[in-house]
């Protein structure tokens, strides 16, 4: 479906207020929503390719610089012409939950306070909560707070996949 010449582009949306955008015809909102989703998908692909290229160019030099500093992760600086390249390899730490739980029990059994060593959090998956019998749910209800998430709106033409 054709739109007038003055239809805003994605770039021009940045200059419109949210109120002005909200007043656009629903057909135009649907088209813009699809264009924005496609542009976001393309930008993620471009960013992934660009970051892979930076890794090809600087990854081994950064790893060598980290080894020279005696570290496996962290930030190093590499000179490249008139530029300083800051290469950061963040540390990602995962903890085995069963082993941590066993350690917490050992600490507690030894008469010490596990909170001095570890942060303990409890979560109840909503799917499990919904499957519980009412009597069990009632006991947990005071500890449960429900907050709404962010509104997600998808505009689809009439008769499109629901």
C-alpha positions in Angstrom: 0.0 0.0 0.0 1.5 3.3 -1.1 2.2 6.1 1.4 2.5 9.9 0.8 5.8 11.4 0.0 5.9 13.0 3.5 5.9 9.6 5.3 8.7 9.7 7.9 11.7 7.5 7.5 13.1 5.6 10.4 15.8 8.3 10.8 13.2 11.0 10.8 11.3 9.4 13.6 14.1 10.6 15.9 12.9 14.2 15.2 9.3 13.5 16.0 7.8 13.5 19.5 6.2 10.3 20.8 2.9 12.1 20.6 3.4 12.8 16.9 4.4 9.2 16.2 1.4 7.9 18.1 -0.9 10.0 15.9 0.3 8.3 12.6 -2.1 6.1 10.9 -2.1 2.5 12.1 -1.1 1.2 8.6 2.0 3.4 8.7 2.8 2.4 12.3 2.7 -1.3 11.1 5.1 -0.5 8.2 7.4 1.5 10.4 7.4 -1.3 13.1 8.5 -3.9 10.4 11.1 -1.5 9.0 12.5 -0.8 12.5 12.6 -4.6 13.3 14.5 -5.3 10.0 16.9 -2.4 10.6 17.6 -3.7 14.1 18.2 -7.2 12.7 20.6 -5.8 10.1 22.4 -3.7 12.7 22.9 -6.7 15.0 24.4 -8.6 12.0 26.6 -5.6 11.1 27.8 -5.3 14.7 28.5 -9.0 14.9 30.6 -8.9 11.7 32.4 -5.7 12.7 33.2 -7.2 16.2 34.5 -10.4 14.6 36.8 -8.3 12.3 38.1 -6.4 15.4 38.8 -9.8 17.0 40.7 -10.9 13.9 42.7 -7.7 13.9 43.4 -7.3 17.6 42.4 -10.6 19.4 45.8 -12.3 19.3 47.7 -9.1 20.1 45.4 -8.5 23.1 45.8 -12.1 24.3 49.6 -11.7 24.0 49.5 -8.4 25.9 47.4 -10.1 28.7 49.8 -13.0 28.9 52.7 -10.5 29.2 50.9 -8.9 32.1 50.3 -12.4 33.7 46.5 -12.3 33.4 43.9 -14.3 31.5 41.2 -11.7 31.5 40.8 -7.9 31.9 41.8 -4.8 29.9 44.9 -4.2 27.9 45.9 -1.3 25.7 47.5 -1.7 22.3 49.0 1.0 20.2 47.9 1.1 16.5 49.2 4.1 14.7 47.8 7.3 16.3 45.2 5.3 18.2 45.1 3.3 21.4 43.0 0.2 21.2 41.5 -0.8 24.5 40.7 -4.5 24.5 38.7 -5.8 27.4 38.1 -9.5 27.9 35.6 -9.6 30.9 35.7 -12.4 33.4 32.6 -14.6 33.4 32.3 -16.7 36.5 29.7 -19.5 36.9 29.1 -21.3 40.1 27.8 -24.9 40.4 24.6 -24.4 42.4 24.6 -27.9 44.0 28.1 -27.6 45.2 27.5 -24.1 46.6 24.4 -25.4 48.4 26.5 -28.2 49.9 29.2 -25.7 51.0 26.5 -23.5 52.6 25.2 -26.5 54.6 28.8 -27.3 55.7 29.3 -23.7 56.8 26.0 -23.7 58.7 26.8 -27.2 60.3 30.1 -25.8 61.5 28.2 -23.1 63.3 29.2 -20.3 61.0 27.0 -17.8 59.1 27.0 -18.6 55.4 25.9 -15.0 54.6 29.4 -13.9 55.5 30.7 -15.9 52.5 27.9 -16.2 49.9 24.8 -14.4 48.8 21.8 -16.7 48.9 18.7 -16.0 46.9 15.5 -18.0 46.5 13.4 -18.0 43.4 10.2 -19.7 42.5 9.5 -20.2 38.8 6.0 -18.9 38.1 5.2 -22.1 36.2 5.9 -24.2 39.3 4.0 -21.8 41.5 0.9 -22.0 39.3 1.0 -25.8 39.5 1.1 -26.0 43.3 -2.0 -26.9 45.3 -3.8 -23.9 46.7 -2.8 -24.7 50.3 0.9 -24.5 49.4 0.5 -21.4 47.3 -1.3 -19.6 50.2 1.7 -20.1 52.4 4.0 -18.5 49.9 1.6 -15.7 48.8 2.9 -13.1 51.4 6.5 -13.5 49.9 5.3 -13.0 46.3 5.1 -9.6 44.5 3.8 -9.3 41.0 4.9 -6.3 38.9 4.0 -5.7 35.3 6.7 -6.0 32.7 7.1 -3.6 29.7 4.2 -3.4 27.3 5.0 -5.0 24.0 2.8 -4.0 21.1 2.9 -5.8 17.7 0.8 -4.5 14.9 -0.5 -7.1 12.4 -2.8 -6.9 9.5 -6.3 -8.3 10.0 -6.2 -12.1 9.4 -2.4 -12.4 9.9 -1.1 -15.2 12.1 -2.2 -14.8 15.6 
